Every structure is written in C-alpha cells, then in structure tokens.
C-alpha cells in the first residue's frame, strides 16, 4: 500500500470522510506524511469491522487533529458516518 498515493488522492478530491477497517489506519498514522499533504478537508474517520485499540485511536487523533475519530463494529459504522 502506497500511503503517498492515498494521501495525494485525499487532497486531490478533497475527501471529507474516511471509512476504514482497522488495518488501514495503521498506514495513515504517520505525522510526517500528514504534514506533507494538506488533509485538513478530512472531518471524520470511521474505523469499523474489527477491534481498534484506544492507543491506536489516540495516535490517529494526534495525527489527524481536524478529524473526528469514530470506532465500532461495521454494523454501526454506516450509522456513525451519517451522524
């Protein structure tokens, strides 16, 4: 997975919400890459479909300070995205 491509696409299409499985945020928790790209359009990140630990959520929030981080099972993720 090339995180630079993902982040450049986030910038290019001005993504406001990300819905991801717990493995994906591990690639997105990289402060250097976030500083390199203007990802301030991302307002909400929803991680569902499995366990996403408190430490990972904390690191995610530190890396993406403008985004609201939501976690939960996939059944709840769609509802959380709308809310």
C-alpha positions in Angstrom: 0.0 0.0 0.0 1.5 3.3 -1.1 0.3 5.8 1.5 1.6 8.7 -0.5 -0.9 7.9 -3.3 -3.8 7.6 -0.8 -3.0 10.9 0.8 -2.4 12.7 -2.5 -5.8 11.4 -3.6 -7.4 12.7 -0.4 -6.0 16.1 -1.2 -6.9 15.9 -4.9 -10.6 15.1 -4.4 -10.9 16.8 -1.0 -12.2 13.8 0.9 -14.2 14.8 4.0 -14.9 11.3 5.4 -12.9 8.1 5.5 -14.4 4.7 6.3 -11.8 2.1 7.0 -11.1 -1.3 8.5 -8.7 -1.3 11.5 -5.6 -2.3 9.4 -5.8 0.8 7.1 -5.3 3.5 9.8 -2.0 1.9 10.8 -0.8 3.2 7.4 -2.4 6.6 7.9 -0.9 7.2 11.3 2.2 8.9 10.1 2.5 12.5 11.2 5.3 13.3 8.7 3.1 12.3 5.7 0.1 14.2 7.1 2.3 17.3 7.5 3.5 16.9 3.9 -0.1 16.8 2.5 -2.9 19.2 3.3 -5.5 16.7 4.6 -7.5 19.3 6.5 -10.6 18.5 4.5 -11.0 15.2 6.4 -13.6 15.9 9.0 -14.5 12.3 10.1 -12.7 9.0 10.2 -14.7 5.9 10.9 -12.9 2.7 11.7 -15.2 -0.4 11.8 -15.2 -4.1 11.1 -12.9 -5.1 14.0 -11.1 -4.1 17.1 -9.4 -0.7 17.0 -7.5 -0.1 20.3 -7.6 3.0 22.4 -3.9 3.7 21.8 -4.4 3.5 18.0 -7.4 5.8 18.2 -5.3 8.2 20.3 -2.4 8.2 17.8 -4.9 8.6 15.0 -6.4 11.7 16.7 -3.0 13.2 17.2 -2.1 12.6 13.6 -5.4 13.9 12.2 -6.3 16.6 14.7 -9.0 18.2 12.5 -10.9 14.9 12.2 -13.5 13.3 14.5 -12.4 9.7 15.0 -15.2 7.1 15.5 -14.7 3.4 16.1 -17.1 0.5 16.2 -18.2 -2.6 14.5 -19.1 -2.4 10.8 -22.8 -2.7 11.6 -22.5 0.6 13.5 -20.1 2.3 11.1 -22.6 3.4 8.5 -24.8 5.0 11.1 -21.8 6.7 12.7 -20.7 8.0 9.3 -24.1 9.7 8.8 -24.2 11.1 12.3 
